[in-house]
Amino acid sequence: MQTPFSDDSYEDRPLRRFIGRNLALLAFLALSTAGMLAAYFYFSPSSGVAEVVAAGSLEGALTAPFVKPVPAKPVTQRLAQSPAPVRFGVISGHKGNDSGSVCEDGLTEAQVNEDIAVRVIAQLQTHGIATDLLDEFDPRLANYAATGLVSIHADSCDYINDQATGFKVAGSGLTDSSQLSICVEGAYRQATQMNYHAHTITHDMLDYHAFREIAPGVPGIIIEVGFLNLDRQILTTQPDLLAGAIADGILCYVDQVRVGVRYAPSAGAAP
Ligand SMILES: [Zn+2]
């Protein structure tokens, strides 16, 4: 008698027949499933680690710093920085300290200096330049930071000789002030037609105290606007002309500074 599972009935079992016919395909599916499971379990973190990583609190494990350290290196700016606001200091010579040279009739150098200095300040302000009118020993001079400094003085009221007429300009020996000197000297000479009196520039002018007080890098000049004796007329009757000339010289320098900032080679801009 035949049993239902005898070999003779093999051809009659649909499942066995199906397996028999698709053995290669089934073997491939089984192997690939096993491979995928192996890969899945091989790369899965052990339980617990996954939760901690998800919570972001496991030190060292599968974490990376959010901020990548970058070594410091100089930054080369492609575009120039906008220039610092232009600011000029004007010292009214002897103001707040002494009268300077005094004439027989009582006219003082400090008075003449201040008449000119306040007008220089006013002129600069009409050109939108921030200004500081400073005393001779103004406390603000300590480490004073500005585009530049000009100190206004006048020469002796004593009669020395017929050559004791004219003006002179001396620049700080600590910070290159030649551009400012050249600008003010040229503008003053042109506007006043006065002589440049270079050979009476004294050690006091070159080693002027304010040059040592202001911040390093701030150019400074001292101008002796004329002699109170032989140049008295222009000094006392045309302060507007003299002040306008000094202001023009300062503006000439400010223009150079602005151009210099815009086209500084170190800023990487086109020349
Ligand atoms: Zn003086």
Boltz pocket constraint, residues with backbone or C-beta under 6 A from the ligand:
constraints:
  - pocket:
      binder: B
      contacts: [[A, 93], [A, 94], [A, 100], [A, 101], [A, 109], [A, 152], [A, 153], [A, 154]]
      max_distance: 6.0
